[in-house]
């Protein structure tokens, strides 16, 4: 595995300091995790909050790295979640905290469901189009979709999460 990685890196003309770091590493230092695809339809219809528990970050929207939006989307989750919980705690009366938190998590789930599905679909589509060597897909990508994809990619990080 180490030799495979070094060969690929040399072929990509990676700097000598990076190659040296890889050469000095032990295989026990390497962690590999396969990319997972989550169907956006499952996200739209699945329960992403239950009681006082909800999912966020990669658990909510695992994507391929084709949009480079994973960390940004997780930060969006954090802002929206903090705002929903903050509003719930501020508005809660005596003994209502649990019910308000549960309602806040449901509100968070509703707010993040569509955005998360959008990121998953866009990332998968961009990856499929970029990596395809099929003649028709390559032609459509190079001649027709380049402008559309560029516009989509530039708009993807433009998400207003509101204020904390």
C-alpha positions as CSV (number, residue, x, y, z in Angstrom):
1,X,0.0,0.0,0.0
2,X,2.8,2.4,0.9
3,X,4.6,1.8,-2.4
4,X,1.4,2.2,-4.3
5,X,0.8,5.6,-2.6
6,X,4.4,6.7,-3.2
7,X,4.2,5.7,-6.9
8,X,1.0,7.7,-7.3
9,X,2.5,10.7,-5.6
10,X,5.7,10.6,-7.6
11,X,3.5,10.5,-10.8
12,X,1.6,13.5,-9.6
13,X,5.0,15.4,-9.0
14,X,4.4,15.8,-5.2
15,X,7.1,17.8,-3.4
16,X,10.1,15.9,-1.8
17,X,9.1,16.9,1.7
18,X,5.7,15.2,1.3
19,X,7.3,12.1,-0.2
20,X,9.7,11.9,2.7
21,X,6.9,12.2,5.2
22,X,5.1,9.3,3.6
23,X,8.3,7.2,3.3
24,X,8.9,7.7,7.1
25,X,5.3,6.7,8.0
26,X,4.3,3.3,9.3
27,X,1.3,1.5,7.9
28,X,-0.2,1.5,11.4
29,X,-0.3,5.3,11.0
30,X,-2.6,5.0,8.0
31,X,-6.4,5.1,8.4
32,X,-8.5,4.3,5.4
33,X,-12.3,4.7,5.3
34,X,-14.4,4.1,2.2
35,X,-16.5,6.9,0.8
36,X,-20.2,6.2,1.4
37,X,-23.2,7.4,-0.6
38,X,-26.4,8.3,1.1
39,X,-29.4,8.5,-1.1
40,X,-30.9,12.0,-0.9
41,X,-34.3,10.4,-1.0
42,X,-33.6,8.6,2.2
43,X,-32.6,11.9,3.7
44,X,-35.8,13.6,2.6
45,X,-38.0,10.9,4.1
46,X,-35.9,9.6,7.0
47,X,-36.1,10.8,10.6
48,X,-32.9,12.8,11.3
49,X,-34.1,13.8,14.8
50,X,-35.7,11.8,17.5
51,X,-36.4,13.1,20.9
52,X,-33.4,15.0,22.1
53,X,-31.0,13.4,19.6
54,X,-30.3,14.5,16.0
55,X,-27.6,14.0,13.4
56,X,-25.3,16.6,11.9
57,X,-22.2,16.8,9.8
58,X,-21.1,13.8,7.8
59,X,-23.7,11.6,9.6
60,X,-26.4,13.9,8.0
61,X,-24.8,14.5,4.6
62,X,-21.9,12.2,3.7
63,X,-20.6,13.3,0.3
64,X,-17.9,12.6,-2.1
65,X,-15.1,15.3,-2.0
66,X,-16.1,16.6,-5.5
67,X,-17.6,19.9,-4.2
68,X,-15.2,20.3,-1.3
69,X,-18.2,21.4,0.8
70,X,-18.2,18.7,3.6
71,X,-16.6,20.9,6.3
72,X,-18.5,24.0,5.2
73,X,-21.8,22.2,5.3
74,X,-20.9,20.8,8.8
75,X,-20.2,24.4,9.9
76,X,-23.6,25.4,8.5
77,X,-25.1,22.6,10.6
78,X,-23.4,24.0,13.7
79,X,-24.7,27.5,13.2
80,X,-28.3,26.4,12.5
81,X,-28.2,24.0,15.4
82,X,-26.8,26.5,17.8
83,X,-29.4,29.1,16.7
84,X,-32.3,26.6,17.1
85,X,-31.1,25.5,20.5
86,X,-30.4,29.0,21.7
87,X,-33.8,30.2,20.7
88,X,-35.4,27.2,22.5
89,X,-33.5,27.7,25.7
90,X,-34.1,31.4,25.8
91,X,-37.9,30.9,25.1
92,X,-38.3,28.0,27.5
93,X,-40.2,28.5,30.7
94,X,-39.7,26.5,33.9
95,X,-39.9,22.8,33.3
96,X,-40.3,23.2,29.5
97,X,-36.6,22.8,28.5
98,X,-36.8,19.3,27.3
99,X,-39.9,19.9,25.1
100,X,-38.3,23.1,23.7
101,X,-35.1,21.2,22.9
102,X,-37.0,18.5,21.1
103,X,-38.9,21.0,19.1
104,X,-35.7,22.9,18.3
105,X,-34.1,19.7,17.0
106,X,-37.1,19.0,14.8
107,X,-36.9,22.6,13.5
108,X,-33.2,22.1,12.8
109,X,-33.9,18.9,11.0
110,X,-36.5,20.6,8.8
111,X,-34.2,23.4,8.0
112,X,-31.2,21.2,7.1
113,X,-33.0,18.4,5.2
114,X,-33.2,20.1,1.8
115,X,-29.8,21.8,1.9
116,X,-28.2,18.5,2.8
117,X,-29.9,16.7,0.0
118,X,-28.9,19.4,-2.4
119,X,-25.2,19.1,-1.4
120,X,-25.3,15.3,-1.7
121,X,-26.9,15.4,-5.2
122,X,-24.6,18.1,-6.5
123,X,-21.5,16.4,-5.2
124,X,-22.5,13.0,-6.7
125,X,-23.5,14.6,-10.0
126,X,-20.3,16.7,-10.3
127,X,-18.1,13.6,-9.5
128,X,-19.9,11.4,-12.0
129,X,-19.6,14.0,-14.8
130,X,-15.9,14.8,-13.9
131,X,-14.8,11.2,-13.7
132,X,-16.7,9.8,-16.7
133,X,-14.7,8.7,-19.7
134,X,-17.9,7.9,-21.6
135,X,-17.7,9.7,-25.0
136,X,-21.2,11.2,-24.7
137,X,-20.8,12.3,-21.1
138,X,-17.4,13.8,-21.9
139,X,-18.8,15.7,-24.9
140,X,-21.7,17.1,-22.9
141,X,-19.4,18.0,-20.0
142,X,-16.9,19.7,-22.1
143,X,-19.2,21.5,-24.6
144,X,-22.4,22.1,-22.7
145,X,-22.2,21.7,-18.9
146,X,-19.0,23.5,-18.1
147,X,-20.8,26.8,-17.6
148,X,-23.7,25.3,-15.7
149,X,-21.4,23.3,-13.5
150,X,-19.2,26.4,-12.8
151,X,-22.2,28.5,-11.9
152,X,-23.6,25.7,-9.6
153,X,-20.2,25.2,-7.9
154,X,-19.8,28.9,-7.3
155,X,-23.3,29.1,-5.8
156,X,-23.0,26.0,-3.6
157,X,-21.1,27.7,-0.7
158,X,-23.4,30.7,-0.8
159,X,-25.8,29.6,2.0
160,X,-27.2,32.0,4.5
161,X,-27.4,30.2,7.8
162,X,-28.7,33.2,9.6
163,X,-27.1,34.7,12.7
164,X,-26.2,33.1,16.0
